[in-house]
Amino acid sequence: MVEVNCAAIPEDLIESELFGHEKGAFTGASTMRRGKFDKAHEGTIFLDEIGDMSLKAQSKTLRILQEQKFERVGGTRTIEVDVRVIAATNKDLEAEIERNAFRDDLYFRLNVIPVKVPPLRERAEDISGLVHEFAKEFTLKTNLEPKEFSEDVFQVLEKYEWPGNVRELKNLVERLMIMTPGHVIGGKDIPPPFNRPSEIKEDFEPTFMSGSFKEARSEFERVFIERKLIEYNGNISQTAEAIGIERSNLHKKIKAYGLEGLGKSQ
């Protein structure tokens, strides 16, 4: 298993990182270097944050997927590889395709078995296990004294929306491990904004204040679409699929209700 974080590699270096380079291919290339695909031969390569890969690198990646061949940067010899590819991204690749930032042919080539990881706000039952695991990892890494989490901590955390998902939870756990005095972390130790409940209202009271049935129905639809957009982090395709309407129809309703950009918090 070879892992590559496409977002952490500068655009001018990602080709060399993925495909390797020959000696003298560019300034500083004093020796030949094997790339990640070469190292993953007869194994698996995980391309994390593939939505941040440059179009040029996307083109060469597509060739590997289709032909299982590539050349190193500065080289002419064709190298054959047998690699299983797993890709992940937090971007809406369909939207990236629309603005010509991601190749549609690569998207369709990768999209063989899609796996959607639900956001943390949709799996609050996982928070307790994740908190304990992150606390254990942090304790081992820093040699700090272990700390316990009282039950009211999870009652507070389960009400938060977690726009930053699991990374945000991990950062909070490390912060609490460092900043909280004593050996027990309680709900009172949770800082803002994590200690505030969701800003999404849990009722449809505005619909009952409307003057007519038509107005009430329109208000209900607006609130419903607003909630779903927030739930799916502004992803138009996923929202349209979840509520059972065409994507183009959803676009029209979003524009009509002034909900553009809603839910895209990162």
MOJO-V416386 format. One record per run of one state. SS is the DSSP state (helix for helix, strand for strand, loop for the rest). FROM is the first residue (numbers start at 1). TO is the last residue. If there is no record, write none. Layout:
ss: [SS/SS]
from: [FROM/FROM]
to: [TO/TO]
This chain:
ss: [loop/strand/helix/loop/helix/strand/loop/strand/loop/helix/loop/strand/loop/helix/loop/helix/loop/strand/loop/strand/loop/strand/loop/strand/loop/helix/loop/helix/loop/helix/loop/helix/loop/strand/loop/helix/loop/helix/loop/strand/loop/helix/loop/helix/loop/helix/loop/helix/loop/helix/loop]
from: [1/2/6/9/14/20/22/33/35/36/40/43/49/50/53/55/68/69/72/73/74/78/81/83/88/93/99/104/111/120/123/124/143/148/150/151/158/165/180/184/186/187/190/205/209/213/232/236/244/247/258]
to: [1/5/8/13/19/21/32/34/35/39/42/48/49/52/54/67/68/71/72/73/77/80/82/87/92/98/103/110/119/122/123/142/147/149/150/157/164/179/183/185/186/189/204/208/212/231/235/243/246/257/266]
